[in-house]
Amino acid sequence: MLRPVSAAVTFAALICAAPAAAQTWCTSANLNSTERTICSDVFLGELDAELNQLYAQAVRIDLPKVKSNQNLWRVGIRDKCGTRISCIEDAYLSRIAALRSQIAKYEPPLKPRPWCKNTGLNAAERTICSSKRLSNLDAATAAVHDAAKARSGGKAHLRWLDERNACRTDENCIAAAYHKRLTVLGAMLRRR
């Protein structure tokens, strides 16, 4: 029988040795040594998943030479690491940083909402003005609000503004408030 301390150490060792988040390519029979190392290491698996998300974003915005550069990086840098985990980690971190930098140059700049120029904005409004996602939600809500001919000064709208502003700087909370308001406004449009 294992002593409690030994059981805890054994359990911790099993957790640390758990394979990475299952990338679909990890099931291939033709993995090279670097790919097998990535598939057996949780942190490298997370880096691979992060890189894949950035790569998909770069492809979506049609970043020049992104596909050929990705293949050159994979074969010429990452796969040359073999089973050396620190080398693979460095390769991923460098590629992630490079893609983030390139994506930032090609994404259109944030066009703030017209009211963002006002002084005295509250925390939620400042957060909206600095976020492309929230600025887009605000623009969509304003358009749907106008289409529904909802009264801006209505009690329901003012209650919603209070709810949104209570989110302060929590982007997910603000986004949820916008989604909730869009649902209400959409229902108003459907009733017409």
N, C-alpha and C positions, 0 to 999 in steps of 0.2 A: 504494500500500500504506500502511495506517495504521501510524504508529509505535506501539509498545507503550503509551505513556502515553496517546496519543489514543484507542486502542482501549478502554483501561480507562475513560477519561472518558466515552466514547460508551456503553459498557455500563452504567455507573453512571447515566447520564442516562436510559437506557431503563428501568432498573429503577425509578427514582424516578417516571417518568411512567406506570408501569403502572397500569391501572385498579383500582378498589377491588375487594375481595372481592365476587364477583358476587351482588348481591342479586337476587332473582327479578324484582323490579319494574323493575330497570335495563334490561330488554329491551323495555319498553313503548315504543311509538312516540310516546306523548303525554306525555313528560316535560317539566316546566317547567324553567326555567334553574337553579333551585336543585337539583332532582333530578339534572339532567345533571352539575352540579358535584360532587355527592356521589358519583355513579357513576364519576367520573373521578379521584377522590382517595382513596388508600388509607386514610389516617387517618380521613377522614370516613366512609368505608365501614365501618371498624371501630367507630366511634362509633354508626353506624346499627345495626349488628349487636348491639352491647351494649344499645342502647335497646330494640330489638325483643325481646331476652331479658327485660329488666325489664318491658316492657309485657305480655308473655305471662304472666309471673309475677303481675303486678297483676290481669290478667283472671282467672287461675286462682283467686286468693283473693277475687275479686269486690270489688275496691277500688271504692268509690263514685265514680261519674262518670268512671271512667278512660277510657272510650271517647270520650265527648264532650270531655273535657279534652285527650286526645291529638289529636283533630281540630282543636280550637281552637289548640293549640300549633303543629301542622304548618302550618296555613294562616295563622294570625295572627302567628307569630313566625318559624319556620324559613323558610318560603317567601318571606317579605318580605326575606330577606337577598339574594336574587338570586344572583349569582355570587361574592359576597364570602365567601371561605373562612373568615376569622376570625370573621365574624358567624355563619356556619353552625356553626362549632365551638363558639362560646359558647352558641348556642341548644341544641345537643345536650348540652353539659356541664351547663347549668342544668336541662334536663329530666331528665337522668339522675339528678342530685342530688335533684331534687324527688320522682321516683318512688321512689328508694331510701329517702328519708325517710318517705314515705307507706306503703310496704310494711312498713317496720320497725314502724310503729304498729299495723298490722293483723295481723301474724303473731303467732301465739300465742307467749307467752314460753317459753323453754327450761325444761323441767321436768327438773332433773338426776336422775340415777340415785340411789337411796337411799344407796349406798356413797360417793357424792361428798362426803358430810359428814365422812368419816373424815379424820383428820390423817395426815400422812406419805404422801400419794399420790405415786406416781412421775410422771415427765414424761408418759408415755402416758396415765395415768389422769387427770391434770389436763387434758390435751388433750381426752379423751373427755368430761369433765364440762363443758367450755366449748363443745362443738360439738353442735348439735341432731342433725346427721346421724350422728355417732358415738354419741351417747346413744341414738338410735333403733336403731342397729345392735347396741349392747350389750343393749338390752331384747329385741330379736328373738332374739339369740343365747341369752340366758338362758332365754327361753320355749321355744325349740327344744331347748336343752340339757335342760330339765326334762321336756319331752315325750318326749325320747329316753331319759329316765331314765339319762343318762350320769352317772357318778360324778364329782362335783366335784373330788375329790382324785386322780382318775386320772392316770396318768403322761402320757397323751396331752393331757389338758386343761392340765396344768402346763407341758408343752412348748409348747403353743399360747400360753399366757399369757406365757411367756418370749419367744416370737417376737413377739407383739403389743407387749410392753413394750420390745423392742429398737427399735421404730419411734420411740420417744421422742415428739417433737412433730410428726412427719410424718403429717398427716391421711390422705393417700392410702395410705400404708403401713399405717396402723392399719385403715383401711377394707378394704384388701385382705386383711389378716389375719382380719378378721371374716367376710368373704365366704368365705375358705378354710375357716374353722371351721364356718360354716353349711352348706357343701357336705358336709363330713364328717358333721355331725350329721343332715343330711337323708338321707344314705345309710344311717345307722343306723336312722332311722325307716322307710325303705322296706324294710329287711330284716325288719321285724317281721311 
